[in-house]
Amino acid sequence: MVELRRKSVTSSVAKMQNPIAKAMSRAKHSSFYHDLSLRGRHPLRLLGTPKDIWPGSVTAGTQIVGGKMVAEGHILENPLNEADRWLEGDIWLATDLSEDWLDHLHSFNWLKDLNQAVDRNRAKRRAEELVLSWIDHNTQWGDVSWRSDIVGERITNWLIYTPLIMDTDDVIYRSRVLDILARSARHLMKVSSDFPDGPAGLKTIIGLIFSGLYIPFGEEWLKEGLGLLKFALGKEVLVDGGIRSRNPQELLQIFMNMVLLNDSFQGMGHKAPEELSAAISKMASNLKSLIHGDGKRALFNGTTIQSHEDIYSCLLKAGQDDVPESNMQQCGFNRLERGKTVLLQDVGPPAELELSKNCHAGALCFEMSRATERLIVNCGDASFIDDDISSRSTEAHSTLILNNHNSSEIREDGLIGRGITNITSERFEEAGHILLESEHDGYVQPYEYLHNRLLYINDSGEDIRGEDIIKHHHSSENGDTLPFAIRFHLHPNVSVTKIDGTDMLSLGLAGGEVWQFRHRGAALSIEDSIYFGDGGKASATKQIVLTSQTEGAETTTLWSLILQP
């Protein structure tokens, strides 16, 4: 049996720490003395640039050339422009932007897409315009623009896309860009003892190391970054290749940057640390385990779908395409695969409080794919369209929700608060059949109930069965009578119809397969749902909902999905 625990969150004191820390950081880093400390030798050129091996989106790049700003398929609305175009430096003066948009803009992650625009000359002009206007508006400290992880990402992106942003004869502009790069590296060096944990810390460290590799006079930055990297990899990358934030999308981003970093060490004549190579292999194994039959990722904890080519090209370019799949026991996921069918289940608690910004309240949810087609899904991530709380709720996942109450609290500050502290899971295999039993305690504190789920797949992958059990945590006692719902969100390409004269459903896949859904112990309904997993757009879809109420010490609902001949 695997048991994963999370520290309980019992006090509101933690909610105060973040604003206080921000205020102290603002006072310290916006001072004249800190600004003075960032001055130093002015680099006249770069020693090289990292090689861009991770292409972005041609469509998004073309939209950015045309004046729009794009993230995960979403276009940032401009209330002052009917066409949602951002002219000159207007984007840096925009107000009321979400944290996700601010992070995306100031990190310059969108340069990856702009670099793919068909009209190269227009792309260069647009890049220079946005970089110059950023410098004009953000030389002084800003809560987001100079947050250490954003600085690290911006350094990385400016260095990678130097051929895009600095291919100009304007020596004054080039000098200003080089100066900001050096100042940014000095800033990271000064705050290196306060780097955050989790993916944010790794992004910061990567930026510091790239500075040391490619910006003149950066020997101390490289030395400091290497020491921090070795420690961070041992702390953040788990034995099974997962990461502590439990976000597969962040895992992919870190993996891609680690591969780029490894290549950069070799390209600049440095020996890459052994810890880096080991971490890359482990992360590749974990990523491979989280891919559905369509070659795309499962929608867990803020993840969006990545194209088949992107993920497999990542593994191929890293020389990791033949790595074995991970057991994912430490990171809290499980993969059940037989024949053409893949089930992926979340069997881990939310990440620790400070790393839970992107975590969802979807404990024990699962997704199902058949060959290249998805059948059961979670709703996905809606952070770029200001519907983040809804998409992170328990009801937005294919799992059970008790009394319309999230299995873990989603706090006002976006972090995961009270709720689940313990999840257990145990996997049994016999003669090709797999049974996975899991249980979480997210409903013990408010209602004294445990949620237990069993998932079974037969040896051919054509017979899927499940049991959802709500039981009092003192097994001999009866609990309160409470309503519950078990949701199965369907992919938009799946058709669902009720079989005449029965309480069964027929689920049709675009490729022609038909699956029959049966259940016992609850009332069945088909309801509207929404899917955010496909290129960032919101798609209407359906969900199967089983509803009932708890009775006595234990209530069991049975369901099955069986492929029809």
Secondary structure, 3 states (H helix, E strand, C coil): CEEEECCCCCCCHHHHHHHHHHHHHHHHHCCHHHHHHCCCCCCCCCCCCCCCCCCCCHHHHHHHHCCCCEECCEECCCCCCCCCCCCCCHHHHCCCCCHHHHHHHHHCCCHHHHCCCCCHHHHHHHHHHHHHHHHHHHCCCCCCCCCHHHHHHHHHHHHHCHHHHCCCCCHHHHHHHHHHHHHHHHHHHHCHHHCCCHHHHHHHHHHHHHHHHHCCCCHHHHHHHHHHHHHHHHHHECCCCCECCCCHHHHHHHHHHHHHHHHHHHHCCCCCCHHHHHHHHHHHHHHHHCECCCCCECCCCCCCCCCHHHHHHHHHHCCCCCCCCCCCCCCCEEEEEECCEEEEEECCCCCCHHHCCCCCCCCCCEEEEECCEEEEECCCCCHHHCCHHHHHCHHHCCCEEECCECCCCECCCCCECCCCCEEEEEEEEECCEEEEEEEECCCHHHHCEEEEEEEEECCCCCEEEEEEEEEECCCCCCCCCCEEEEEEEECCCCEEEECCCCCCEEEECCCCCEEEEEEECCEEEEEEEEEEEECCEEEEEEEEEEEEECCCCEEEEEEEEEECC
